[in-house]
Amino acid sequence: MHVVEIVLGLLVAICVLVVLARKLSVPYPIVLVLGGLALSLVPELPQVELDPELVFVLFLPPLLCAAAWSTSWRDFRANVRPISLLALGLVFATTFAVAVAVHALVPSIPWAAAFALGAIVSPPDAVAATAVTESLGVPRRITTILGGESLVNDASGLVAYRFAVAAAVTGMFSPIEAVGRFVLLVVGGVAVGFAVGFTVAWLQKQIEDAPIEIALTLFGAYGAYLLAEQWELSGVLAVVTTGLYHRYRSSEIMSPASRNQVMPVWRMLEFVFNGLAFILIGLQLPYILDNLGGRSLSTLLGYAALVSVVVIGVRLLWVFPATYLPRLLVPGLAERDPIPPWQPVFLLGWTGMRGVVSLAAALALPTVTATGQPFPERDLILFLSFAVILVTLVLQGLSLPPLIRFLGLADDGSGEREERLGRRQAAEAALVRIEKIALERPEHEDSPVLRRMREQYLARLRLFESEEEAIEELYEQMRSEVELQHEVLAAERALVVRLRNEGAISDEALMKIERELDFEVLRLRA
């Protein structure tokens, strides 16, 4: 079977599995991984081996950039302390704990290889975190912290991974050199991200062509990653920095047409790459099992259970001191950021799914050391990495909905309140401008257009200033009006389609009219 046929077959399988996931109300990464596992057991199907370079170079930049585009820079900056404690402190703590546990359990794994395993399974996956929590209605701050952590922790995890693998291959390790190298990787990666982001933003400002502007955002993601990696800096942080910079400045540098189109394009890319990434995880099972031997299934499952318990347990043990100790030690911090109840902290600790980056890092382990000897326990490390991904994704992912209900957590409504504030003040600004136009240009004072605009914005302002009890009634009235407008637009669409079918108008005329009708429909849905 050719590569093109395999990819097309996987894309069809992804669409079917995602539809199934939505019907079952299960986060789609879980269904995709389990679907990949099921497909891997079908006889006569070709074995699909995941190339780690494909993940790092092809998948990682667009996935990280899409996640950055969905992240609020204001919220990220406001939560930089908890994000840093998770993305840096927890990653290194997990790496150390897994290394100690694995070395004690399997003495044949040297310390360097044990630390490599710890680094592989330490960072939760950016895609899994957002995909699993986005539809569960959790408080926005939890979503922000999880998203911010998963954007940054790949960098710290991959840095720890590089040093551990280098120590396992060469037998040499310098803590001082490692710290200095880590600082260089972080600072250099962020600097490259800003440089690429600024350059692409400048180019976008000179161009008013939606396809080119959107293509530049994609080129910026790949360019930042490749440039940083070429200079042996953090490509992950470079992409994240570029994505956050573009998202923050998109209102200034992108044309309205580009802003309307860029998010659907990124969502499509995210869907395709996410789907391929998670289904490929499941398809790796035969490749991983083929290389295992010499240990019984019960022994392997025991190892997998222990490592998974350590990974999950360390996170749960970390989040509570990381949340409460800083507030107890720094009184001013508790005043600015009050002590939260235990429920959201526990949810933060339980949400730590691993994903495709962990598996790619495991697959990227070298096969031999500098002395020509086989990399110690490489196949066992690969199996344990796969097991942790499967356990955390399926166990934690499936348990999140009932856990959220048990903890009594829900969306705090802050997003809706801020949106309402923005819409109200925008309507006030529009009314002020309308009155200025009427004063500055007397010929427009009695204009039907100006009068209609004034009534429209006054109606909006009355809606946003209404009491909570009256809002639902007003919304119900608006929904009825919207339904009527949809019926009218549907009649228009049916008529112009019939005219095209009868040959009275061309396809080009239909497309122009239909485009205006589509914009009206989208406006009604906004």
Secondary structure, 3 states (H helix, E strand, C coil): CCHHHHHHHHHHHHHHHHHHHHHHCCCHHHHHHHHHHHHHCCCCCCCCCCCHHHHHHHHHHHHHHHHHHCCCHHHHHHCHHHHHHHHHHHHHHHHHHHHHHHHHHCCCCCHHHHHHHHHHHCCCCHHHHHHHHCCCCCCHHHHHHHHHHHHHHHHHHHHHHHHHHHHHHHCCCCHHHHHHHHHHHHHHHHHHHHHHHHHHHHHHHHCCCHHHHHHHHHHHHHHHHHHHHHCCCCHHHHHHHHHHHHHHHHHHHCCHHHHHHHHHHHHHHHHHHHHHHHHHHHHCHHHHHHCCCCCCHHHHHHHHHHHHHHHHHHHHHHHHHHHHHHHHHCHHHHHHCCCCCHHHHHHHHHCCCCCHHHHHHHHCCCCECCCCCECCCHHHHHHHHHHHHHHHHHHHHHHHHHHHHHHCCCCCCHHHHHHHHHHHHHHHHHHHHHHHHHHHCHHHCCCHHHHHHHHHHHHHHHHHCCCHHHHHHHHHHHHHHHHHHHHHHHHHHHHHHHHHHCCCCCHHHHHHHHHHHHHHHHHHHC
